[in-house]
Amino acid sequence: METNNNQLHENPYLLLTPGPLTTSKTVKEAMLQDWCTWDDDYNVNIVQQIRSRLVALATKNTEEYTSVLLQGSGTYGVESVIGSAVNEKSRLLILSNGAYGQRMIQIANVLKIDYVEYTVPETEVPDIRVIKQILDTKQNITHIAVVHCETTTGILNPVKEITSLAKDYKVITIVDAMSSFGGTTMDIHDWNIDFLISSANKCIQGVPGFSFVIARRKQMEACKGNARSLSLDLYDQWNAMESGNGKWRYTSPTHVVRAFLQAIIELEIEGGIAVREARYKTNQSTLVQKMEQLGFKPLLSKSVQSHIITSFFSPDSENYSFNQFYHSLKQENFIIYPGKISKSDTFRIGNIGEVYPQDIEKLVETIAKIQNW
Ligand SMILES: *Cc1c(COP(=O)(O)O)cnc(C)c1O
């Protein structure tokens, strides 16, 4: 993508991208104070509060679960869980239908983890019967890893069915719920999720800088001594935070963490996850309905399309170039996303963040105005 380096665009544009995404002014303002990392004002009143609120957002069975925050983007969280939960005696089944499933495979390769992969095309979800067959025929699978919303396309994987099946086989479940957690109703206890990974800059609507893991306490404790990395040792990070009353092992992104607490408070003020999910769903359905009126077609079938991000086929016209489309929209203060899939020419529009149906309507009116194909 072309960028103009000598001129910074200072107009506050709306990010229609799935993280970093548009945050509220009050979330940004929460970063205007510096914090001391060993003072209770930070550890107890911010970090510990976030940890318990995250667990409460994830399940009603709060005693069985715990949470930990980890420096770095979402991938650091995924790598930390895979590298700490799966030990030398374990065998991991990785399900993939997009770039983030592929990234888990990449992590397993780098960490030399014994794994089996089940990959399906980017526009399809894994077949439960095939997963059952793999669990029946491949020996000794101990863990299964799956992405909830594959942000590559916006497809929603049938996580609840997969993790319920895993329970029958006593297989530990790892869910990359990066782009769904906070914007999708689920109870990780009811869904039999052992490790859920997400990050600050997705549906909770914070700014980027750390990931977090919500895990069954028993499974978190079982990670002790497994890690293949010092800084990505999930157990050690958790143990330091748990026993140190909110202490991070190494320098924490204090401003980002403070902003995240504000973002959680704003999620609660909005009415909680179900209300936020309803807003995202209205954003998504408004977008598709109006875009279809302009002749655009979504990549995915409705039955598997999430409310998080939508992929559209690029217009089939010689006059269309994504670059030009992107820059014309940017002039009007909207930022969209290129497509990420291999087989079709697409672009993506995110539905999450501090974005409302009227913003989506304005976006599509702008697309109608600028389109020259
Ligand atoms: C955003 C995202 C990630 C993490 O990506 P980072 O660039 O490391 O933050 C992982 N999985 C999914 C599904 C995501 O949407």
PDBQT file of the ligand as one rigid body, heavy atoms in Angstrom, charges set to zero:
ROOT
HETATM    1  C1  LIG A 401      -5.802  -9.792  15.824  1.00  0.00    +0.000 C 
HETATM    2  C2  LIG A 401      -5.779 -11.272  15.871  1.00  0.00    +0.000 A 
HETATM    3  C3  LIG A 401      -4.670 -11.986  16.385  1.00  0.00    +0.000 A 
HETATM    4  C4  LIG A 401      -3.433 -11.327  16.919  1.00  0.00    +0.000 C 
HETATM    5  O1  LIG A 401      -2.769 -10.581  16.036  1.00  0.00    +0.000 OA
HETATM    6  P1  LIG A 401      -1.673  -9.537  16.540  1.00  0.00    +0.000 P 
HETATM    7  O2  LIG A 401      -1.286  -8.824  15.304  1.00  0.00    +0.000 OA
HETATM    8  O3  LIG A 401      -0.572 -10.298  17.153  1.00  0.00    +0.000 OA
HETATM    9  O4  LIG A 401      -2.359  -8.681  17.557  1.00  0.00    +0.000 OA
HETATM   10  C5  LIG A 401      -4.769 -13.359  16.488  1.00  0.00    +0.000 A 
HETATM   11  N1  LIG A 401      -5.856 -14.012  16.085  1.00  0.00    +0.000 NA
HETATM   12  C6  LIG A 401      -6.928 -13.373  15.579  1.00  0.00    +0.000 A 
HETATM   13  C7  LIG A 401      -8.125 -14.172  15.180  1.00  0.00    +0.000 C 
HETATM   14  C8  LIG A 401      -6.923 -11.988  15.449  1.00  0.00    +0.000 A 
HETATM   15  O5  LIG A 401      -7.985 -11.344  14.944  1.00  0.00    +0.000 OA
ENDROOT
TORSDOF 0
